[in-house]
Structure formats: C-alpha cells, structure tokens
Amino acid sequence: MEQKQKRRKSTARKTGTIEKVEEYVCKHLAEQVSLHAVAEYCGVSVSTITQTFQKRQNTTFHRYLTQQRMKAADELIRTEM
C-alpha cells in the first residue's frame, strides 16, 4: 500500500514539474531560455527535468522548446497573412 502511495505522489510531482516547465516556456518563449533557469523556476534539478521530460513527453527539453517556438512562429505567420 505504501509503495502505491509513494508512486502516486512521485507521478503527481513529475506531472506538476512538466506543467511548470510548459508554463515557463510559454511565458518566456521569445527570450533565451536555459534548462538551468527552468530548473530553478521549478525548484528541481536539471537532471530531474531532463529525465521527466524524456519519460513523460517522449522528447528532450530542447526539442520541446524548439517545437513550441516553431508553433508560435507558424501562428504569427498565419495571423499576418
């Protein structure tokens, strides 16, 4: 029973970390974003973000950041036309 509760808490914490990373990236998309700054914002280590992102999002943090920037650029292009 204790193991299941620990796993649930760990999963919830990791999900919360991903949400915080996404929030930070969204707010700072046009700025230079470093993994260290994001880790500090989330209150976790760089390795935690790296591992959590790989497991939960099936991508790296930097790839996610690039994808979000590409989506934002695409949106700007579409709205300007």
For each residue, the residues with C-beta under 8 A, 3 or more apart:
1: 4 5
2: 5 6
3: 6 7
4: 1 7 8
5: 1 2 8 9
6: 2 3 9 10
7: 3 4 10 11
8: 4 5 11 12
9: 5 6 12 13
10: 6 7 13 14
11: 7 8 14 15
12: 8 9 15 16
13: 9 10 16 17
14: 10 11 17 18 52 55 56
15: 11 12 18 19 56
16: 12 13 19 20
17: 13 14 20 21 42 44 48 49 52
18: 14 15 21 22 52 53 56 57
19: 15 16 22 23
20: 16 17 23 24 41 42
21: 17 18 24 25 38 42 49 53 61 64
22: 18 19 25 26
23: 19 20 26 27
24: 20 21 27 28 33 37 38 41 42
25: 21 22 28 29 33 38 64 65 68
26: 22 23 29 68
27: 23 24
28: 24 25 31 33
29: 25 26 33 68 69 72
30:
31: 28
32:
33: 24 25 28 29 37 38 65
34: 37 38
35: 38 39 46 49 50 61 62
36: 39 40 46
37: 24 33 34 40 41
38: 21 24 25 33 34 35 41 42 49 61
39: 35 36 42 44 45 46 48 49
40: 36 37 43
41: 20 24 37 38
42: 17 20 21 24 38 39 49
43: 40
44: 17 39 48 49
45: 39 48 49
46: 35 36 39 49 50
47: 50 51
48: 17 39 44 45 51 52
49: 17 21 35 38 39 42 44 45 46 52 53 61
50: 35 46 47 53 54 60 61
51: 47 48 54 55
52: 14 17 18 48 49 55 56
53: 18 21 49 50 56 57 59 60 61 64
54: 50 51 57 58 59 60
55: 14 51 52 58
56: 14 15 18 52 53
57: 18 53 54 64
58: 54 55
59: 53 54 63 64 67
60: 50 53 54 63 64
61: 21 35 38 49 50 53 64 65
62: 35 65 66
63: 59 60 66 67
64: 21 25 53 57 59 60 61 67 68
65: 25 33 61 62 68 69
66: 62 63 69 70
67: 59 63 64 70 71
68: 25 26 29 64 65 71 72
69: 29 65 66 72 73
70: 66 67 73 74
71: 67 68 74 75
72: 29 68 69 75 76
73: 69 70 76 77
74: 70 71 77 78
75: 71 72 78 79
76: 72 73 79 80
77: 73 74 80 81
78: 74 75 81
79: 75 76
80: 76 77
81: 77 78
